[in-house]
Amino acid sequence: LYFSGEKLEEFLRSLNSSKPLYLGQTGLGNIEELGKLGLEPGENFCMGGPGMIFSREVLRRMVPHIGECLREMYTTHEDVEVGRCVRRFGGTQCVWSYEV
């Protein structure tokens, strides 16, 4: 994965950190796992490999509930579990690239 640090900084500065934003490469799981990840229809997560970006607002909402998220894990996929926690307590899900 290659990215320009200057372009990333420019992009991040253009975002409103007081809005709940969870950015990354959107994932739904692979074909074999569909229906086994505990995701509701239409729910997604940001894939861990490429990285994730959280706005300050998402972290403010989610951090007090991290312990609960860890106790209620459904899978061994950390990116799916982070996505589930963000959805439940951060009030958002991974933003599709066309939404940005």
Summary of the structure (lengths in Angstrom):
residues: 100
radius of gyration: 13.8
end to end distance: 19.7
largest distance: 39.4
contacts: 260
relative contact order: 0.23
helix: 44%
strand: 10%
